[in-house]
Amino acid sequence: MNNDISMVISVMDCDRPGIVAEITTGIEALGGNLADLSQTVLCGYFTMILVADFPAGTVAGEIENSLAGNSPAHVFVVEGRGLKPEIKGNLDAYVLSAHGKNRAGLVAQVSRFCFNKGINILDLTSHAAEGQYTMMLQLDLSDIGSIELLGKELEVFGKENGLTMVLQHNDIFRATNEI
């Protein structure tokens, strides 16, 4: 029986080469095994969140202290209670793009729309440039009864909020956007 314990690790620092190597080397040295990782740089600030499995008895504070000692980055570790492995087969993933004039509250409006419809946001990225704001959201629509009805509701929502919104199945999005 596997008694490993999952830990969720968040890392933040001014962007520079070597952060991923420092943190993952530290995890390896503690006997950890990476399960999932997402990393990006926002306005010159490095952010990473990852999940790693460690031998039973490993304590979050021990990992945090060890990783922080190997890197000047800010490291925060919590036990990942209730984590579920990703189930790709049952997922009905769609990509929603939303584009409009930049203003405060756009992400809040779109995420509230999703919440009110029972839609789980799996991934979200956004960018503001030259007065425009663009969001790309990967959504789990497994529990949505009618994609067509949702499309109509998104069209109304977009018009009411000055947004151009396009909903595509994840497979179609990937096929049309790969290099």
Backbone torsions as a table, in degrees:
resi	resn	phi	psi	omega
1	MET	NA	133.5	-178.7
2	ASN	-82.1	119.9	-179.7
3	ASN	-104.7	15.7	179.8
4	ASP	-58.2	155.0	178.5
5	ILE	-119.9	133.2	180.0
6	SER	-87.6	138.6	177.2
7	MET	-125.6	140.1	174.9
8	VAL	-102.0	125.3	-174.5
9	ILE	-121.4	127.6	177.2
10	SER	-112.7	136.0	-177.6
11	VAL	-132.1	132.7	177.6
12	MET	-139.4	142.2	178.9
13	ASP	-170.7	163.5	169.4
14	CYS	-62.0	137.4	-175.0
15	ASP	-63.1	138.5	176.6
16	ARG	-165.1	157.6	177.1
17	PRO	-65.1	142.9	170.6
18	GLY	103.6	-8.0	-175.9
19	ILE	-64.2	-48.7	-179.7
20	VAL	-59.1	-43.7	179.8
21	ALA	-62.4	-43.3	179.7
22	GLU	-60.2	-48.7	-174.5
23	ILE	-70.2	-46.4	-178.0
24	THR	-68.8	-32.3	174.6
25	THR	-65.8	-40.4	177.3
26	GLY	-63.9	-39.7	178.0
27	ILE	-64.5	-44.8	178.3
28	GLU	-59.4	-43.3	-178.7
29	ALA	-63.0	-26.5	178.7
30	LEU	-89.6	4.7	-179.9
31	GLY	83.1	16.5	-178.3
32	GLY	-84.8	154.0	178.6
33	ASN	-128.1	121.1	-178.5
34	LEU	-65.1	135.5	175.7
35	ALA	-108.1	-35.8	-177.5
36	ASP	-161.2	150.2	-178.0
37	LEU	-152.7	138.3	172.9
38	SER	-136.6	131.1	-176.2
39	GLN	-140.3	143.3	175.4
40	THR	-154.3	167.3	174.7
41	VAL	-118.4	124.3	179.3
42	LEU	-116.8	117.0	178.4
43	CYS	49.0	41.3	178.4
44	GLY	81.9	6.4	179.4
45	TYR	-112.5	123.4	-178.9
46	PHE	-77.8	132.7	174.4
47	THR	-134.4	139.8	178.1
48	MET	-148.4	138.8	170.8
49	ILE	-129.1	137.7	-179.0
50	LEU	-145.9	159.9	175.4
51	VAL	-119.7	132.5	178.9
52	ALA	-137.6	145.5	176.1
53	ASP	-97.0	134.6	-178.9
54	PHE	-124.1	158.7	177.1
55	PRO	-58.1	147.1	178.2
56	ALA	-51.4	142.3	179.6
57	GLY	93.1	-11.0	177.3
58	THR	-69.8	137.7	-176.5
59	VAL	-110.7	140.8	-178.2
60	ALA	-54.5	-44.9	-179.6
61	GLY	-61.0	-36.1	178.1
62	GLU	-63.8	-43.8	179.0
63	ILE	-65.9	-46.2	-179.4
64	GLU	-58.0	-48.2	-179.6
65	ASN	-63.3	-42.1	-179.2
66	SER	-65.9	-46.6	-179.1
67	LEU	-67.2	-40.3	178.9
68	ALA	-66.0	-29.2	178.4
69	GLY	-72.9	-24.1	-179.6
70	ASN	-92.8	-7.1	-173.8
71	SER	-149.5	145.6	175.5
72	PRO	-77.2	-1.1	-178.8
73	ALA	-68.1	156.9	172.9
74	HIS	-82.5	123.8	-175.7
75	VAL	-123.4	133.8	178.5
76	PHE	-132.9	130.2	-175.3
77	VAL	-128.3	134.1	173.2
78	VAL	-133.5	151.3	176.0
79	GLU	-68.9	133.6	-176.7
80	GLY	-88.3	69.0	-179.8
81	ARG	-71.4	136.4	176.2
82	GLY	76.4	12.8	177.7
83	LEU	-66.2	140.5	178.9
84	LYS	-116.5	140.5	174.8
85	PRO	-65.1	147.3	178.9
86	GLU	-67.3	135.1	178.3
87	ILE	-112.4	97.5	-175.3
88	LYS	-74.3	-31.4	-174.5
89	GLY	-64.2	-37.4	-176.8
90	ASN	-91.1	-1.3	-175.5
91	LEU	-82.4	130.6	174.9
92	ASP	-109.8	81.7	-172.4
93	ALA	-87.7	137.3	176.0
94	TYR	-128.8	157.0	175.1
95	VAL	-113.0	127.9	177.0
96	LEU	-112.5	122.9	172.9
97	SER	-105.7	138.7	178.9
98	ALA	-133.4	130.2	-175.5
99	HIS	-139.3	135.1	177.8
100	GLY	-172.0	-175.6	178.5
101	LYS	-64.2	135.4	-179.1
102	ASN	-67.8	129.6	175.1
103	ARG	-160.0	159.7	179.8
104	ALA	-64.1	139.9	171.9
105	GLY	95.0	0.6	-177.7
106	LEU	-63.1	-47.1	-179.6
107	VAL	-64.6	-39.2	177.7
108	ALA	-62.0	-42.6	179.9
109	GLN	-63.1	-48.8	-177.6
110	VAL	-66.6	-42.2	-179.7
111	SER	-68.0	-33.5	174.7
112	ARG	-65.5	-41.4	176.2
113	PHE	-55.9	-49.2	-180.0
114	CYS	-60.0	-46.8	-180.0
115	PHE	-59.2	-46.3	-178.9
116	ASN	-63.6	-24.2	178.0
117	LYS	-94.8	0.3	-179.2
118	GLY	74.2	27.7	-177.8
119	ILE	-97.0	129.4	177.2
120	ASN	-90.3	126.9	175.7
121	ILE	-85.6	117.0	-179.0
122	LEU	-86.6	-34.4	-178.2
123	ASP	-154.5	144.8	179.3
124	LEU	-146.1	132.0	173.1
125	THR	-135.3	148.0	-179.4
126	SER	-145.6	162.4	-179.2
127	HIS	-154.9	135.1	175.8
128	ALA	-111.7	133.6	178.0
129	ALA	-159.1	135.5	174.1
130	GLU	50.8	43.4	176.0
131	GLY	79.8	0.3	-179.8
132	GLN	-111.9	152.8	179.3
133	TYR	-128.3	130.7	179.4
134	THR	-124.3	134.1	175.8
135	MET	-124.1	141.5	171.8
136	MET	-125.3	122.0	-178.4
137	LEU	-121.9	133.6	170.3
138	GLN	-98.5	124.1	-172.4
139	LEU	-119.0	144.3	172.2
140	ASP	-94.8	109.3	-178.9
141	LEU	-105.3	23.9	-178.8
142	SER	-57.8	-32.7	-175.8
143	ASP	-99.1	10.1	179.8
144	ILE	-90.1	125.9	-177.5
145	GLY	-67.9	-44.0	-175.6
146	SER	-133.5	112.0	177.4
147	ILE	-66.0	-36.2	179.7
148	GLU	-61.8	-46.0	178.3
149	LEU	-62.8	-43.1	177.6
150	LEU	-59.7	-41.6	177.8
151	GLY	-58.3	-42.7	178.1
152	LYS	-65.8	-41.0	178.4
153	GLU	-65.0	-38.4	176.8
154	LEU	-65.2	-38.5	178.6
155	GLU	-62.1	-45.2	177.8
156	VAL	-64.1	-46.9	179.5
157	PHE	-58.2	-44.4	179.6
158	GLY	-61.2	-46.3	179.4
159	LYS	-61.8	-43.0	-179.7
160	GLU	-64.6	-26.1	-174.3
161	ASN	-114.2	11.3	177.3
162	GLY	66.5	36.5	-177.9
163	LEU	-121.6	140.2	168.5
164	THR	-92.2	122.5	-175.3
165	MET	-124.7	134.3	178.6
166	VAL	-130.3	127.0	179.0
167	LEU	-111.8	125.6	179.5
168	GLN	-134.5	146.1	173.0
169	HIS	-61.6	144.4	-177.3
170	ASN	-55.6	-40.2	-179.1
171	ASP	-64.2	-41.0	178.5
172	ILE	-67.5	-43.1	178.4
173	PHE	-58.1	-48.2	-178.8
174	ARG	-62.4	-43.5	-177.7
175	ALA	-64.5	-35.0	-177.4
176	THR	-90.5	-7.4	-177.2
177	ASN	-119.8	4.8	176.4
178	GLU	-82.1	147.3	178.7
179	ILE	-83.0	NA	NA
